[in-house]
Amino acid sequence: MKAKASKGKETARTGKSVYVRGEFHERIRKIVQTIGGNEVSIFSYIDNIIAHHFETYRDDIVKSYSQNSDKSIF
């Protein structure tokens, strides 16, 4: 399966900085270079992983979050 660029208009320049473990960064860099060629950035790859996580675990996140807050997370 070919990695895809991020769906949103967000770019690394408009996003926020996050620190990633060195070993994870190296692994992600290798994955992006090998699978994505020059078409996918590390930012886009991680953005897709987070989007997938939110889609997959949305119900669990909402349930846990609502136990501690009156506001909606999504």
Summary of the structure (lengths in Angstrom):
residues: 74
radius of gyration: 14.8
end to end distance: 28.5
largest distance: 43.9
contacts: 149
relative contact order: 0.16
helix: 54%
strand: 0%
